[in-house]
Amino acid sequence: LAGVVFTGSTATAQHINQTLAARQGAIIPLIAETGGLNAMIADSSALPEQLAHDVMVSAFNSAGQRCSALRILWLQQDIAPAVLERLKGMLATWHIGHSQHLQSDVSSVINAHSQQHLHYYCQQLQPQALWHAHATLSAECSKGYYVAPQAFLLKRANLPQHEVFGPILHIVTWQHHELHEVIQHINQTGYGLTLGVHSRIESHIKHIQQQAQVGNLYINRNQIGAQVACQPFGGEGLSGTGFKAGGQHYLLRFCTERVSTQNLTVLGANTELLFLD
C-alpha cells in the first residue's frame, strides 16, 4: 500500500486516517475529499432571478446528494422577500420523479435509510422555520426513495452543525453591516469545501476571497458540477486534505522528495571553484 485517495464522508475519512496512522510499516499519504456545510452568500446587489436559479441548481440537483451541494444560503435581508418568493414559485413548478423521465427535475435519494432520515429531519425542523417552501411529490413517488426538495428560513441558532445530505436548503438572513460576521460564522463550522457568492460589489467579492477558508469559491454562478480531472476540486479543514483532484499539485502528494549532498573537498579542492573566472 503506497497511498490512499478517498471521497466520502468526513467521519469515514477520519476513520481511514486513524487506521493508517496505527498500521505497521511506512507512513503513507492520504488524500481525502469529503463533504461540508457548503454556503452561499448573497448581498443586496445580487440579481434575484439569477440568484434563485443558481440556488435551485446548487441545492437540489442530484437530489442534493453532491458533496459540493448548497446547504446554507446567507441572504441579505434587503432582497430576502423577492428571492424567497421566487424560490417558492420555482419549487412549486419542479417535477419530482424517475430520472428516466425527461420532465423530472429531481429524482430519488440513494436508499430507504436516507429517505427516512431526511423525512425525520424535516419534521424536526418544521416548528423552527420562519418560512417554508417545498416541491410536491407526484403519485409515482410512492414507489421509490423520493424526498421533496424543501427550503427553510431559520434563525442562526437553528442552523445545522453537520452536513444534511439531501435536497434540504437552510436559509438565514443578514444585515448589510454583517458581512465579516457571516464569513466568520462559515469559517467557524470547520468545513471548507465550496462557497458561492452572488454580488456585483467588487469590494465584497475581494473581501470574501481573502477571508473565506474554502477550497473552491464560485462567484455569480452555481457551485456544483466541477469537471472531474480537469477542474481542480477539493476542500480543507473537515472537508479535505487540501490537495485537489485535477489540480497541478495533486501528484506531488504521492511523490517522495530526495536530496543528495556531497563533500567535494575530499577530492583535494572544490572543483567548481577552480573554474570560476
N, C-alpha and C positions, 0 to 999 in steps of 0.2 A: 504494500500500500504506500503510494507516494504522495497522495494528496486527496482532499475531498472537496467537491463542489456541490452545494446543496441549495435548493429552492423550496421553501415551505414555511411553516410557522416558526415564530420566534422560540417557542418552548422546545420544539424539536431541534432547532439549531443549537440551542444551549445544551441540550442533552448530548448531541453529537460532539460538541466541543469538550464537554466533561469526559466523555468516553475516550476521545483521542488523547486527552491530557493524562488519563490514567493508564493507557496501554503501555506495554513494554516496547522498547526499540526507539528508533529515531523520532524526533518531533517533526510532524508533517504539517503542511499548510492546510488551512480551511478557508474556503470562500463561501460565505452564506449570504443569500438574498432572501429576506423574509418580508413580512407584511408591515402594516403600520396603521396608525390613526391619521391617514392622509387628509390634509386640509386644503381648503381653497379660501383665499382672502379676496373679497370683492369690495372696492370702495365706491363712493358715490359717482365717480366718473365712468364706471363700467356701463357698457351698453346692455340694457336689460334683456333684449331679445337674444343677443349672442351669449350673454351670461347664462340665461335659463337653458339654452340649448346645450352649452358645454357642461353645465351641471348635470343635466339629464343623462348625457352620454357618459360622463365620468363616474356617476354614482350607480347607474342602473344597467348599462350594457353588460352583457355576460352575467346578468342577474347579480351584479355587484361582487362576483367571485374572482376578481383580479386583485393581485397584491397591490396594484397601483390605484385601485378604485377610490373615489372620493368618499370619505366618511363624515367629515365635519365641514360645513360651509359657514365661514365667518362673513356675515353680510352687514355692510354698513347700514345703520338704521334709516338713513335718508331714502334709500332705494328699496328697502325691505318690502313695503306693501306692493309695489309694482312687480317685483321679482317673485314674491310668493304667489301672487295672482296668476302669473304666467306658469309657474311650476304646477299649480293646481290644475290649470287648464290642460297642460301637456300630459300630466299623469292621467287625466280623465280620458284622453284620446288614445293612449298606448294600449296595444293589444298584447295580452299575455297568453302564450300558447306554445305548442311544439315548435322547435327550431326548423323543422322541415317545411313549415308553412311560411310563405313569403310575407304574409301580413303580420307575423309575430314580431313584436319589438323586443320582448324579453321572454326567455324560456325558463326552465326549471332550475332549482338548485341541485346540488350533487347527489344528495341522498335523503332518506326519511329523517335521520337524526338531525341533519342540518335544518330541514324544514320545521321540525318540531321545536328546535332551539330558537329559531327566528320568530316563530309564532308566539312562543312564550315570552321572548324578549319584548316584542311589540306590545303585548298585553301589559307587561310591567311598565312600559314607557308611556303608554296612553294617558294615564292620570296626570303625568308630569308635563304633558305637552301644552304649550300656549297656543299652538296651531297645528293642524294635522291634515295631510292630504295623502291620497293613495290611489293606485290604479285599481280597476275592477277585474276580478278573475272571471274568465268565461266558463261555460259548462264543462268544456274539455279538461279544465284544470283539476277536476275532481279525480282524475286518473293519473296523476303524476305528482312530483315533488315541487309544486309551484308555491311561490310566495309573492304576494302583491308588492310591487315597489311602493315604498312609503317614505314620507318626509315628515319630520317632527321639528317644530320650533321649541327650543328649550332654554331654560336658564343655564348659565355657565356651570353652576353647581351640579347640574344633572347630566353633563356631558359624559360620555363613556371614557373609561380609563384604559380599556383594552379593545382590540380590533373586533368588530362585529362583521363577520364575513358573509355578506348577503346584500340584497337591494334595500338597505335601510340608510337614509340620509338624515343626519342630525344638523340642525341649523341654529345658529346663535347670532345675535346682533351685537354691533359695537358702535361707539360714537367716534366722531371724526378725530378726536384727540387721543384715541386709544390704540393707534396702530402699533406702536412699540410694545405695548402691553399684550396685544394679540400675538405678536411674534414670540414674545417670551413664553406665553402660555403654550404655544405649539411646541417650542423647543423643550419645555419642561416635561412634556409627555415622555421624552426619551426616544420616541420613534423619529425616523428621518428618512423616509423613502421618497415620496412625491409631495409636492406642494404646488397648487395652482394659484395664479394671481390674475385678477381682472382689474385693470386700472389703465387710465390714459394719462396719469400723472407720473412723469418720469422720476421725480424725486422719491415717490412712494415705491416704485419698482426697484430703484437702486438701493433704497434702504432695506427692502426685503431681501434682495440679492446678497447684501453684505451681512445681514444678521441671521437669516434663516439657516438652521442646521439640518439641511436635507440633501439627499443625493441628486435628485432631479427636480428642477424648477421649471414649470410650464407657465408661460406668460401669454395671456389673452388667447387661450385655446383650451381644449380639453386636456386632461392629464393622464390619459391611458393610451395604449397602443404603440409603445416603443417597438421598433422593428428588431427582432432578435438577431444578435451577432453583428449588427451594423450601426445601431444607435446605442451609445453607452447607457447602461441602466444598472442601478444598484443603489443601496442605501447605506446609512451609517447608524450608529447607536444600536437600538433594539431592532433596527430594520436591515442590518447587514454589516459586513466587514470592511466596506469602503471600496474595494476593487470592483470595477464594473464590467459585466459581460458586454462585449462589443467595444470596449474602451481600449485605448492604446497602451495602457499599463497592465491589462488583465493577465497576460502571460508572465509578467515579471513576478507575480505571486508564486509561480511554480518554479522559478529559477533559483539556483544557488550561486551566490557570488564568491569567486575565489581570487585571492591575491597572492602574488609571488614576490618575495623580497630577497635580493642578492647583495652580498657584501663584495664589491669589486676590488677592494683594496688588498684582498688576499692574493691577487694576481700581481701585486707589486705596485700598482697605481690604479687610479680611477681612469679607465680608458677613455671615457667621454671627455674628461678634462684635457687629455693630451691633444685632442683635435680641435680645441677651441681656437678661434682666430685671436 
